[in-house]
Amino acid sequence: MSNWLLPEHLTDILPAEARRIEELRRTLLDLYRVHGFELVVPPLVEYLDSLMLARDEALRLRTCKLVDQLSGLTMGVRADMTVQVSRIDAHLLNRQGVTRLCYCGPVIHARPSGLLADRELLQIGAEIFGHAGVEADIESMRLAIGSVRHVGIHSPRLDLNHPGVGRALVQADPALAECADTVFDLLSAKDVPGLQALLAEQGAHPDTLAALVVLTTLYGDRAVIGRARAVLPDDPAIRAALDALQRVCAALGEANVAIDLADMGGSYGYHSGVVFSIYAAGWHDALVRGGRYDGIGRKFGRLRPATGFSLDLRKLSRGLPSAQAAPAIWAPCSDDPELAQAVHKLRLAGQVVIQALPGEHQDVDEFRLEQELVRTPSGWVVQESVV
């Protein structure tokens, strides 16, 4: 019972699993590096204002608050690193061209996102700043799919949406200006009775209700885009959103793609363009979430187009086959300098060698002690363990 003294939705990670999570971190950061992404490390806590976005209730509720003993100001423990990385791009790096940044670090949620969710995540992600075209979205999605395939997930499913479709429908009706977020929640849940009741209460136009109800039916394969063009209003914003989705689908070729035009949720609400999630067998929820979020940089004085994705390495590790112990070599307790030299050479070669302390027994979780160093007439040699 590793969590007997811990608050709810917080857990310890034991040796073999912890090692596997660290290997995933190294593997993915190396993958992002060869794609040209530079690593940044934001602080775990910042002044609360720097971590918050206007009207972002979900992010506000998930952010733990504390008082800075030096300044007396309120600080927040980050619940998402995307805002921090946007601050670094806009305020510290301040480059003119395209900037690719990657990151990895813990984030803390004041409230879990679901019954099976942890409140501490190890978030890793990659962001592209400075390019407004759909080409950057495509690069981001390809790297996200490549990330899960790189760690052994061979049949991921990419779910696509563009919140611009739903927003265009809602913004066209002034009666919905004060309840747009509630409308988006009902659309995501495909709660048609709730949608009908809310729009009737707000006095929305009948055409708006009809279009939003149709939107809840627009999910499935790539053919959804054509159906949407046929049944939704001929609005420039809707056409632009569907065109972007069409280009993404064409660029991704044979990838397993699904589209749900009513899914307005799944993140913190700051997305402005194509959004996506990646699902895979073994995980009850989305494994990766990402999309375009062009508006965040405005908060830091420099509006920059941006797109990217992130995932939780702890969640990723839990859905993979059980972490296996790594092979190791057992060395006896001895002051023999020849033994010390043999152990040193093995470790330099990357071998795990555990040298016993006086009276120590073999009791480890992360390693399989399949071999041992044994003294022979020709010196210390590695042999199969007899234990």
C-alpha positions as CSV (number, residue, x, y, z in Angstrom):
1,M,0.0,0.0,0.0
2,S,2.2,2.7,-1.3
3,N,-0.3,5.5,-0.8
4,W,-1.4,4.9,2.8
5,L,-0.2,8.3,4.0
6,L,-0.9,10.2,0.8
7,P,-3.9,12.4,-0.1
8,E,-6.4,11.1,-2.6
9,H,-5.3,10.7,-6.2
10,L,-1.6,10.9,-5.3
11,T,0.6,7.8,-5.5
12,D,4.2,6.7,-5.1
13,I,6.0,5.1,-8.0
14,L,8.1,2.1,-7.2
15,P,11.5,1.2,-8.7
16,A,10.8,-0.7,-11.9
17,E,8.0,1.6,-12.9
18,A,10.0,4.7,-12.0
19,R,12.9,3.5,-14.1
20,R,10.5,2.9,-17.1
21,I,9.0,6.4,-16.8
22,E,12.5,7.9,-16.8
23,E,13.4,5.9,-19.9
24,L,10.3,7.1,-21.6
25,R,11.2,10.7,-20.7
26,R,14.7,10.3,-22.2
27,T,13.4,8.5,-25.3
28,L,10.8,11.1,-26.1
29,L,13.1,14.1,-25.4
30,D,15.7,12.6,-27.7
31,L,13.0,12.1,-30.3
32,Y,12.0,15.8,-30.1
33,R,15.7,16.9,-30.2
34,V,16.3,15.2,-33.6
35,H,13.2,17.0,-34.9
36,G,14.8,20.3,-33.9
37,F,13.0,21.1,-30.7
38,E,14.9,22.9,-28.0
39,L,14.5,21.9,-24.3
40,V,13.2,24.5,-21.8
41,V,12.6,24.0,-18.0
42,P,10.1,26.5,-16.5
43,P,9.7,26.8,-12.7
44,L,7.2,24.6,-10.8
45,V,5.6,27.7,-9.2
46,E,5.0,31.2,-10.6
47,Y,2.9,34.2,-9.6
48,L,-0.7,33.2,-10.2
49,D,-1.4,35.8,-12.8
50,S,1.3,34.4,-15.1
51,L,-0.3,31.0,-15.0
52,M,-3.9,32.0,-15.6
53,L,-5.7,32.8,-18.8
54,A,-8.7,35.0,-19.0
55,R,-12.0,33.2,-18.5
56,D,-10.3,29.9,-18.1
57,E,-12.3,28.4,-15.3
58,A,-11.0,24.8,-15.7
59,L,-7.4,25.9,-15.4
60,R,-8.2,28.1,-12.4
61,L,-9.9,25.3,-10.5
62,R,-7.0,22.9,-11.1
63,T,-4.3,25.3,-9.9
64,C,-3.1,25.0,-6.3
65,K,-2.5,28.4,-4.7
66,L,0.0,29.5,-2.0
67,V,1.5,32.8,-0.7
68,D,5.0,33.8,-1.6
69,Q,6.8,34.4,1.8
70,L,9.1,36.9,0.1
71,S,6.7,39.2,-1.7
72,G,3.4,38.4,-0.1
73,L,1.8,37.8,-3.5
74,T,-0.2,34.7,-4.5
75,M,1.6,32.1,-6.4
76,G,0.3,29.0,-8.2
77,V,1.7,25.5,-8.6
78,R,1.4,24.9,-12.4
79,A,-1.4,22.7,-13.6
80,D,-0.3,22.9,-17.2
81,M,3.1,23.9,-18.7
82,T,1.8,25.2,-22.1
83,V,1.2,28.7,-20.7
84,Q,4.7,28.8,-19.2
85,V,6.4,27.7,-22.5
86,S,4.4,30.4,-24.3
87,R,5.7,33.0,-21.8
88,I,9.3,31.8,-22.5
89,D,8.8,32.1,-26.3
90,A,7.1,35.5,-26.2
91,H,9.0,37.2,-23.4
92,L,12.4,35.6,-22.9
93,L,13.4,34.2,-26.3
94,N,11.6,36.9,-28.3
95,R,12.6,35.5,-31.7
96,Q,11.2,36.6,-35.0
97,G,11.1,33.3,-36.8
98,V,9.7,29.8,-36.0
99,T,10.7,28.5,-32.6
100,R,10.3,24.8,-31.6
101,L,10.4,24.1,-27.9
102,C,10.0,20.9,-25.8
103,Y,9.7,20.4,-22.1
104,C,9.1,17.8,-19.4
105,G,8.2,18.3,-15.7
106,P,5.7,17.6,-13.0
107,V,2.3,19.4,-12.8
108,I,-0.1,19.4,-9.9
109,H,-3.9,19.4,-10.1
110,A,-5.9,20.7,-7.2
111,R,-8.7,18.5,-8.4
112,P,-8.4,15.3,-10.4
113,S,-9.8,15.3,-14.0
114,G,-11.6,12.0,-13.4
115,L,-12.2,9.1,-11.0
116,L,-9.1,7.3,-12.3
117,A,-6.9,10.3,-12.8
118,D,-3.9,11.3,-10.7
119,R,-3.4,14.8,-9.4
120,E,0.3,14.7,-10.1
121,L,1.3,14.3,-13.7
122,L,4.7,14.2,-15.5
123,Q,3.9,16.3,-18.5
124,I,6.0,16.2,-21.6
125,G,5.2,18.1,-24.8
126,A,6.4,19.9,-27.9
127,E,5.3,23.3,-29.2
128,I,5.8,25.2,-32.4
129,F,5.7,29.0,-32.3
130,G,5.7,31.6,-35.1
131,H,3.9,29.8,-37.9
132,A,0.2,30.4,-38.5
133,G,-0.2,27.8,-41.4
134,V,-1.7,24.4,-41.1
135,E,1.7,23.0,-42.0
136,A,2.8,23.5,-38.4
137,D,-0.3,21.7,-37.2
138,I,0.5,18.8,-39.4
139,E,4.1,18.7,-38.2
140,S,2.8,18.7,-34.6
141,M,0.4,15.8,-35.2
142,R,2.9,13.7,-37.0
143,L,5.3,14.1,-34.1
144,A,2.6,13.3,-31.6
145,I,1.7,10.1,-33.5
146,G,5.4,9.3,-33.8
147,S,5.8,9.7,-30.1
148,V,3.3,7.0,-29.2
149,R,4.6,4.7,-31.9
150,H,8.1,5.3,-30.8
151,V,7.3,3.8,-27.4
152,G,5.6,0.7,-28.8
153,I,2.0,1.7,-29.5
154,H,1.3,0.6,-33.0
155,S,-2.3,1.4,-33.7
156,P,-3.1,4.9,-32.3
157,R,-6.3,6.7,-33.3
158,L,-6.2,10.4,-34.0
159,D,-9.4,12.3,-33.1
160,L,-9.7,15.7,-34.8
161,N,-11.9,18.8,-34.3
162,H,-11.9,22.5,-35.0
163,P,-13.6,24.5,-32.3
164,G,-14.1,27.3,-34.8
165,V,-17.1,25.5,-36.2
166,G,-19.1,25.5,-32.9
167,R,-17.9,28.9,-32.0
168,A,-19.0,30.4,-35.3
169,L,-22.5,29.0,-34.7
170,V,-22.7,30.3,-31.1
171,Q,-21.2,33.7,-31.9
172,A,-23.7,34.3,-34.7
173,D,-26.5,34.4,-32.1
174,P,-26.3,37.4,-29.6
175,A,-28.6,35.6,-27.3
176,L,-25.9,33.0,-26.5
177,A,-23.1,35.5,-25.7
178,E,-23.4,35.0,-21.9
179,C,-23.7,31.2,-21.9
180,A,-21.3,30.1,-24.6
181,D,-19.2,28.0,-22.3
182,T,-22.3,26.1,-21.1
183,V,-23.3,25.5,-24.7
184,F,-19.9,24.1,-25.5
185,D,-20.1,21.7,-22.6
186,L,-23.5,20.5,-23.7
187,L,-22.2,20.1,-27.3
188,S,-19.2,18.0,-26.0
189,A,-21.6,15.8,-24.1
190,K,-24.0,15.6,-27.0
191,D,-26.7,16.5,-24.6
192,V,-29.4,17.5,-27.1
193,P,-32.3,17.9,-24.5
194,G,-30.1,20.1,-22.3
195,L,-29.1,22.1,-25.4
196,Q,-32.7,22.6,-26.4
197,A,-33.7,23.7,-22.9
198,L,-30.9,26.2,-22.6
199,L,-31.4,27.7,-26.0
200,A,-35.1,28.0,-25.4
201,E,-34.4,29.7,-22.0
202,Q,-32.0,32.2,-23.7
203,G,-34.3,32.9,-26.6
204,A,-31.9,31.7,-29.2
205,H,-32.9,31.8,-32.9
206,P,-34.4,28.5,-34.1
207,D,-31.8,28.3,-36.9
208,T,-29.1,28.4,-34.3
209,L,-30.7,25.5,-32.3
210,A,-31.1,23.5,-35.5
211,A,-27.5,23.9,-36.5
212,L,-26.2,23.1,-33.1
213,V,-28.3,19.9,-32.9
214,V,-27.0,18.9,-36.3
215,L,-23.5,19.5,-35.0
216,T,-23.9,16.8,-32.4
217,T,-24.4,14.3,-35.2
218,L,-21.3,15.2,-37.1
219,Y,-18.8,12.6,-35.9
220,G,-17.2,9.6,-37.6
221,D,-14.6,9.1,-40.3
222,R,-13.2,11.6,-42.8
223,A,-16.5,11.8,-44.7
224,V,-17.9,14.0,-41.8
225,I,-16.2,17.0,-43.4
226,G,-18.2,16.6,-46.6
227,R,-21.4,16.1,-44.6
228,A,-20.7,19.2,-42.6
229,R,-20.3,21.3,-45.7
230,A,-23.7,20.1,-46.9
231,V,-25.7,20.7,-43.7
232,L,-24.1,23.6,-41.8
233,P,-24.5,27.3,-42.6
234,D,-22.3,28.7,-45.4
235,D,-20.3,30.8,-43.0
236,P,-16.7,32.0,-43.8
237,A,-15.3,30.9,-40.4
238,I,-17.0,27.4,-40.7
239,R,-15.6,27.0,-44.3
240,A,-12.1,28.0,-43.1
241,A,-12.3,25.5,-40.2
242,L,-13.4,22.6,-42.5
243,D,-10.8,23.5,-45.1
244,A,-8.1,23.2,-42.4
245,L,-9.4,19.8,-41.3
246,Q,-9.5,18.7,-44.9
247,R,-5.8,19.6,-45.4
248,V,-4.8,17.8,-42.2
249,C,-6.6,14.7,-43.2
250,A,-5.0,14.7,-46.7
251,A,-1.5,15.2,-45.2
252,L,-1.9,12.4,-42.7
253,G,-2.5,9.8,-45.4
254,E,-3.4,6.4,-44.1
255,A,-3.4,7.4,-40.4
256,N,-6.5,6.2,-38.4
257,V,-8.5,9.4,-38.2
258,A,-11.8,10.2,-36.6
259,I,-13.6,13.5,-36.5
260,D,-16.1,14.9,-33.9
261,L,-17.2,18.5,-34.7
262,A,-19.2,18.8,-31.5
263,D,-16.3,17.9,-29.1
264,M,-15.5,21.4,-27.8
265,G,-13.8,20.2,-24.6
266,G,-10.9,18.0,-23.7
267,S,-8.4,20.8,-22.7
268,Y,-8.3,24.2,-21.0
269,G,-10.3,26.1,-23.6
270,Y,-7.5,28.1,-25.1
271,H,-7.4,26.4,-28.5
272,S,-8.1,28.5,-31.5
273,G,-7.6,26.1,-34.5
274,V,-7.4,22.4,-35.3
275,V,-7.3,20.3,-32.0
276,F,-6.6,16.7,-31.7
277,S,-6.5,13.8,-29.3
278,I,-4.8,10.4,-29.6
279,Y,-6.4,7.3,-28.2
280,A,-5.0,3.7,-28.0
281,A,-6.1,0.4,-26.6
282,G,-5.1,0.1,-22.9
283,W,-6.0,3.7,-21.9
284,H,-9.5,4.7,-20.9
285,D,-9.0,8.3,-21.8
286,A,-7.0,10.4,-24.4
287,L,-3.3,9.6,-24.2
288,V,-2.2,12.8,-26.0
289,R,-4.0,16.2,-26.4
290,G,-2.9,19.0,-28.6
291,G,-3.9,21.7,-31.1
292,R,-3.5,25.3,-32.1
293,Y,-3.7,28.1,-29.5
294,D,-2.7,31.4,-31.2
295,G,-4.0,33.7,-28.5
296,I,-1.9,32.9,-25.4
297,G,1.1,35.1,-26.3
298,R,-1.1,38.2,-26.1
299,K,-1.0,37.9,-22.3
300,F,2.8,38.3,-22.3
301,G,2.8,41.3,-24.7
302,R,3.5,39.4,-28.0
303,L,0.8,37.6,-30.0
304,R,2.4,34.6,-31.7
305,P,0.8,31.7,-33.6
306,A,1.3,28.5,-31.8
307,T,0.5,24.8,-32.0
308,G,1.6,21.7,-30.0
309,F,0.7,18.8,-27.8
310,S,1.4,17.2,-24.5
311,L,1.0,13.9,-22.6
312,D,1.4,12.5,-19.1
313,L,4.3,10.0,-18.9
314,R,2.8,8.4,-15.8
315,K,-0.4,7.7,-17.6
316,L,1.6,6.5,-20.7
317,S,3.6,4.1,-18.6
318,R,0.6,2.6,-16.8
319,G,-1.0,1.5,-20.0
320,L,2.1,-0.2,-21.3
321,P,2.9,-3.9,-20.5
322,S,4.2,-4.2,-16.9
323,A,7.6,-2.8,-16.4
324,Q,10.2,-5.6,-16.3
325,A,13.2,-5.8,-14.1
326,A,16.6,-5.2,-15.8
327,P,19.4,-7.7,-15.7
328,A,22.2,-7.0,-13.2
329,I,25.3,-8.6,-11.9
330,W,25.9,-9.5,-8.2
331,A,29.3,-8.9,-6.8
332,P,30.4,-10.3,-3.4
333,C,31.6,-8.2,-0.5
334,S,35.3,-8.1,-0.7
335,D,38.3,-5.7,-0.5
336,D,40.1,-7.5,-3.3
337,P,41.5,-4.7,-5.6
338,E,41.1,-7.1,-8.6
339,L,37.4,-7.3,-7.8
340,A,37.1,-3.5,-7.6
341,Q,38.8,-3.3,-11.0
342,A,36.5,-5.9,-12.5
343,V,33.4,-4.1,-11.1
344,H,34.7,-0.7,-12.5
345,K,35.2,-2.1,-16.0
346,L,31.7,-3.6,-16.1
347,R,30.1,-0.4,-15.0
348,L,32.1,1.6,-17.6
349,A,30.7,-0.8,-20.2
350,G,27.1,0.0,-19.0
351,Q,26.5,-3.1,-17.0
352,V,24.6,-2.9,-13.7
353,V,26.7,-4.3,-10.9
354,I,25.4,-4.4,-7.3
355,Q,28.2,-5.1,-4.8
356,A,27.1,-6.6,-1.6
357,L,27.6,-4.9,1.8
358,P,28.4,-7.1,4.8
359,G,25.4,-9.3,5.5
360,E,23.4,-8.0,2.6
361,H,20.8,-10.3,1.0
362,Q,19.6,-10.1,-2.6
363,D,16.3,-8.2,-2.4
364,V,15.7,-5.7,-5.3
365,D,12.7,-4.9,-7.5
366,E,14.2,-3.1,-10.4
367,F,16.9,-5.7,-11.3
368,R,17.1,-9.4,-12.1
369,L,20.3,-10.8,-10.5
370,E,20.9,-13.4,-13.2
371,Q,24.7,-13.2,-13.1
372,E,27.4,-12.9,-10.5
373,L,31.1,-12.2,-10.3
374,V,33.0,-15.3,-9.2
375,R,36.7,-15.6,-8.4
376,T,38.5,-18.2,-10.5
377,P,42.1,-19.2,-10.9
378,S,42.3,-16.8,-13.9
379,G,40.7,-13.9,-11.9
380,W,37.2,-12.5,-11.4
381,V,34.7,-13.6,-14.1
382,V,31.0,-13.2,-14.7
383,Q,29.0,-16.4,-14.5
384,E,25.3,-17.4,-14.4
385,S,24.0,-16.9,-10.9
386,V,23.3,-20.1,-8.9
387,V,20.9,-18.3,-6.6
